[in-house]
Amino acid sequence: MTGSDRENMHRVAARAALDVPGMVALQPALADRLARAASRVYQGVAAGTTRHHEAAGVRCELTPAGAWHLEVRCILDGNHRAVDVARRVRESVRTTGTSYLAQHGRAAPVTVLVTVTRTV
């Protein structure tokens, strides 16, 4: 797996999650928040080292068995049932990730864990 494979999977998963009705945003990890804060101080120096903003809130790893494990941290709209939105996010990310891998000749199992961090 190359770094671009991981970045592409981040983007695919983030877009799939954000397209689900009831999703407000992805919860950025602490490292993403620190990188954005540093980039404000060191304009351009840290900007080249941070991940794409749309991938914040998504972690992915390729297991030794060759499967992808994705974790999506969500901020949801409080007017929707959290369990329903989380299920739709999980299915959307899994289906989209599996399709993406198949289109690029890298068919592999995809598991998705969705964590709802808050509702607004």
Residue pairs with C-beta under 8 A, 6 or more apart in sequence:
1 62
5 62
5 106
6 60
6 62
7 51
7 52
7 55
8 100
9 60
9 68
9 70
9 97
9 100
10 51
10 52
10 54
10 55
10 58
10 60
11 52
11 54
11 55
12 96
12 97
12 100
13 55
13 58
13 60
13 70
13 72
13 93
13 96
13 97
13 112
14 26
14 54
14 55
14 56
14 57
14 58
15 54
15 96
16 89
16 92
16 93
16 95
16 96
16 97
17 23
17 26
17 57
17 58
17 72
17 74
17 89
17 92
17 93
18 25
18 26
18 54
19 92
20 85
20 88
20 89
20 92
21 80
21 85
21 88
22 76
22 77
22 79
22 80
22 84
22 85
22 88
23 74
23 75
23 76
23 77
23 85
23 89
24 74
24 75
24 76
24 77
24 120
25 57
25 74
25 75
26 54
26 56
26 57
26 58
26 72
26 73
26 74
26 75
27 56
27 57
27 73
27 74
27 75
27 115
27 117
27 118
28 36
28 56
28 57
29 56
29 57
29 59
29 73
32 50
32 51
32 53
32 56
32 57
35 46
35 49
35 50
35 51
36 50
36 53
38 46
39 45
39 46
39 47
39 50
57 72
57 73
57 74
58 70
58 71
58 72
58 73
59 70
59 71
60 68
60 69
60 70
60 71
61 68
61 69
62 68
62 69
62 108
63 69
66 108
66 109
67 108
67 109
67 110
67 111
68 97
68 101
68 108
68 109
68 110
68 111
69 111
69 113
70 93
70 94
70 97
70 110
70 111
70 112
70 113
71 112
71 113
71 114
71 115
72 89
72 90
72 93
72 112
72 113
72 114
72 115
73 115
73 117
74 85
74 86
74 89
74 114
74 115
74 116
74 117
75 116
75 117
75 118
75 119
75 120
76 82
76 85
76 86
76 116
76 118
76 119
76 120
77 85
77 119
77 120
78 119
78 120
82 116
82 119
85 116
86 114
86 116
87 114
89 112
89 114
90 112
90 113
90 114
93 110
93 112
93 114
94 110
94 111
94 112
97 110
97 112
98 107
98 109
98 110
101 107
101 108
101 110
